Amino acid sequence: MSVAIPLYIGSDSSIEIDALKDPITAAFVNDATGTAELKNPAGDVVTNGGSITLSYIASSEGDYRGTLPDNAAINDGSSSGDGPDYWLEVLAESTGRTKFWRFKCRAKYRGAG
């Protein structure tokens, strides 16, 4: 299972969970409710970065996708692109099972190193 966490300033950013599995049966989970929110370094949800729904991708094996909108209040903090870190929190719940991830990510412009 992996989670993709691109974070692009001024662009929609795809948030994906790949191959979500039940930890006991190892079966792919295709009926989860997935959500995500992006938090600033202080731990506050950024404007337009909360309540992101991750929807199941039809006919996949435990894959989910959502979109952080282009107007989410993120920035690179400086002209060099070495700005603040954000926290992406992802939650998947299904039939009494919960998985939670928290990832540190840095905003950047598309095409920037």
C-alpha positions as CSV (number, residue, x, y, z in Angstrom):
1,M,0.0,0.0,0.0
2,S,1.3,3.4,-0.8
3,V,0.0,7.0,-0.8
4,A,1.1,9.5,-3.5
5,I,1.4,13.1,-2.1
6,P,2.3,15.6,-4.8
7,L,1.7,19.2,-3.6
8,Y,1.8,21.8,-6.4
9,I,1.2,25.5,-5.9
10,G,-1.6,26.9,-8.1
11,S,-2.5,23.5,-9.5
12,D,-4.8,20.7,-8.6
13,S,-2.9,18.0,-6.8
14,S,-3.9,14.4,-6.9
15,I,-3.9,12.5,-3.6
16,E,-4.0,8.7,-4.1
17,I,-4.1,5.6,-2.0
18,D,-2.9,2.6,-3.9
19,A,-3.6,-1.1,-3.1
20,L,-5.4,-0.6,0.3
21,K,-5.6,-4.0,2.0
22,D,-7.2,-5.4,5.1
23,P,-4.3,-6.0,7.6
24,I,-5.7,-9.3,8.7
25,T,-7.0,-11.0,5.6
26,A,-4.7,-9.2,3.1
27,A,-7.7,-8.8,0.8
28,F,-8.0,-5.5,-1.2
29,V,-10.4,-3.0,0.4
30,N,-12.8,-1.6,-2.2
31,D,-15.5,-0.2,0.1
32,A,-13.6,2.3,2.3
33,T,-14.5,5.9,3.0
34,G,-11.4,7.9,2.3
35,T,-10.7,11.5,3.4
36,A,-7.8,13.8,3.5
37,E,-6.9,17.2,4.8
38,L,-3.8,19.4,4.4
39,K,-2.5,21.2,7.5
40,N,0.0,24.1,7.8
41,P,3.1,23.9,10.0
42,A,1.0,25.2,13.0
43,G,-1.4,22.2,12.5
44,D,-4.3,24.2,11.2
45,V,-6.2,23.0,8.1
46,V,-5.3,25.3,5.2
47,T,-8.1,27.2,3.4
48,N,-9.6,24.9,0.8
49,G,-7.5,22.0,2.0
50,G,-10.0,20.2,4.2
51,S,-12.7,17.5,3.7
52,I,-11.1,16.1,0.6
53,T,-12.9,12.9,-0.4
54,L,-10.9,10.0,-1.8
55,S,-13.2,8.0,-4.0
56,Y,-12.7,4.3,-4.9
57,I,-11.4,3.9,-8.5
58,A,-13.8,1.5,-10.2
59,S,-12.4,-2.0,-11.0
60,S,-9.2,-1.3,-9.1
61,E,-7.7,-3.3,-6.3
62,G,-8.0,-1.0,-3.4
63,D,-7.1,2.3,-5.2
64,Y,-8.6,5.6,-4.2
65,R,-8.2,9.2,-5.5
66,G,-9.0,12.7,-4.5
67,T,-8.0,16.2,-5.5
68,L,-6.5,19.0,-3.5
69,P,-7.8,22.1,-5.4
70,D,-5.6,24.6,-7.1
71,N,-6.9,27.3,-4.7
72,A,-5.7,25.6,-1.5
73,A,-3.8,28.2,0.6
74,I,-0.2,26.9,0.2
75,N,3.0,28.6,-0.8
76,D,6.7,27.8,-1.1
77,G,7.6,30.4,1.5
78,S,10.4,32.0,-0.5
79,S,11.6,32.6,-4.1
80,S,14.1,29.7,-3.7
81,G,11.3,27.2,-3.1
82,D,12.6,26.1,0.3
83,G,9.5,26.9,2.1
84,P,7.4,25.5,5.0
85,D,6.5,21.9,5.4
86,Y,2.8,20.9,5.4
87,W,1.1,17.9,6.8
88,L,-1.2,15.7,4.7
89,E,-3.4,13.6,6.9
90,V,-5.2,10.7,5.2
91,L,-7.9,8.5,6.7
92,A,-9.5,5.3,5.3
93,E,-12.3,3.5,7.2
94,S,-14.1,0.3,6.3
95,T,-16.1,-2.2,8.3
96,G,-14.7,-1.5,11.7
97,R,-11.1,-1.0,10.4
98,T,-9.3,2.4,10.3
99,K,-6.0,3.4,8.8
100,F,-4.5,6.8,9.3
101,W,-1.4,8.3,7.7
102,R,0.4,11.6,8.3
103,F,2.9,12.8,5.7
104,K,5.2,15.8,5.7
105,C,5.3,17.4,2.3
106,R,6.6,20.6,0.8
107,A,4.8,22.8,-1.7
108,K,6.5,23.6,-4.9
109,Y,5.7,24.9,-8.4
110,R,5.2,22.4,-11.2
111,G,8.5,22.1,-13.0
112,A,10.5,23.2,-10.0
113,G,13.2,20.8,-8.8
